[in-house]
Every structure is written in structure tokens, then in C-alpha cells.
Amino acid sequence: MPSVYLMLLTFALGSIWIYTQTSNDIPFVLAGVIGLICLVWGFAFAHWSLQILIVLGLWRLYKVYMPEEVNLG
């Protein structure tokens, strides 16, 4: 099963690299969709403890990059 994680990660990273390198319509869209699907599948197949770490990392990034509520009055 760990080989599935590596395969999905490799496909996702390769697709994201192609996504950033091309500007043609069809490869651009296909690479983005394949990268997103591989990342979602990789998250779904990951161990629950790894899933918790990923969610906590994303939550931390959200807190760092999204400012607190700004009072407009």
C-alpha cells in the first residue's frame, strides 16, 4: 500500500509541474484536474494520523495567510 502513496504523489507533482509549464488549453486543464484528483485520492488512501497532520497543517496555513476579522466601523 505505501507504493500507492508514492505513485499518487509522483503523478500529482508531475501534473502540477506540467500545469505550471504549459499554457495550451487542453494540457493545462488536464494537468490541473489530474493533479487535483491524485492529491484527493492520496489524501483518502493515507493513514488517519497522516490525514490529521495534513488537516492541521492546512488549518495553520489558513490562520497564517488569512487575517483576522477587520472592524470597518
N, C-alpha and C positions, 0 to 999 in steps of 0.2 A: 503493500500500500504506500510506503514512503516514495516509491518511484512515481506514483501518480502525482504527488505534490510537486516533485521536481519537474515533471513533464508539463503540468499546467502552468507552473511558474515560468518555465522556459518559453512556452507558447505565448503567455501573456506579455512577458518582457519583449519578445521578438515582435509581437504585434504592435506593442506600444512604440517600439523603435521605428517600425515601418510607418506607423501613424505620424510620427514626428518628422520623418524624412521625405514623405511624398506629399504632393499637392493635387494629384489626379483624383477625380471624384470617386470612382469605384474602389480603388485600393485604399483610399483614405477612410471611407466609410466601413469597408470590410475589416480593415485592421483595427479600427476602434471598436467595432462590435465584437470581433473575436477576442480582443484583449479584455473587454469587459466581461464576456461570458467566461473566459478562462479564470479571471480573478474571482468571479462569483462561485464557480464550481470549486476552485481551490479553497475558498473560504468554507464552502459547505462540506467538503471532504476532510477538512482539517480537524485535529483533535480539539475537544471542547476547551481545554486550557489555552491552546493557541488562539482559539476564537475569542476568548475573553481578553487576551493580551491585545489582539488586533482592535477590538472594540474600544478598549481603554485607551489605546494609542490614538485612534481616530477621535475619541472624545477629547483627549488632551489637545490634539491639533485644533479642534473646533474652538476650545476655550482660548487658545493662544491667538488664533487668527481672527476670531470674531470678537469685536469689542463689546463690552457690557452695554446695557441699555443706556442710551443718551437722553437726558432730560431736555426737552425742547421748550420748556416754559419758564 
